[in-house]
């Protein structure tokens, strides 16, 4: 299977989010083969978007979660609150939160624990900066982030976890790594995570690629066996282009089904 996730970031308000959700449903209509689809609106739009998606195959993710269950934490949102709104996935450790909002590896770890405790599927984002990439430090950076993120975390089944490889320098820049670089990063992530969780066999762990995914390049990433899906930012709020990414994923799935 392939998974396409739209991270709407802070790009659209409630009304536009509802329209995007409706439009996304339309793109799936009549498609017998389609990827697993997840959209991640901002907190304020979750409730309204859920009404649109409630009886569909499209899942909803949140863009963040707090690590405590409840209490005096002004401005924060708990995993339990998110599940009440129909959320099933949550993005954790996005580089924008790490760099702009001071989110540390320890916070990421606590959020993963809390999400899992409430049955949310964490979509954990990792990725190197431009300097680390240029210095050949991609793997050591991924290792540092993943070891810190999963310290003390228990996963019983692979479907409880998604990982997104999002090189920081590829996000919103229009630049992407070569497909071969993405493949080797994904292989490395799989190996490391499967060492952590004996219950998760390395080949069945879902690793998505994110960073300047668009209608033109989506197929080249998605056709690779190592790429279980894409995490799409800017293009996910442009309905026509997001539709083309979904079509690319569907074409890959169709091609694979005829080769079985
Ligand atoms: P862009 O697709 O805009 O590069 O954003 C990627 C991203 O950050 C998704 O989480």
Boltz pocket constraint, residues with backbone or C-beta under 6 A from the ligand:
constraints:
  - pocket:
      binder: B
      contacts: [[A, 7], [A, 94], [A, 166], [A, 170], [A, 171], [A, 172], [A, 173], [A, 174], [A, 210], [A, 211], [A, 212], [A, 213], [A, 231], [A, 232], [A, 233], [A, 234], [A, 235]]
      max_distance: 6.0
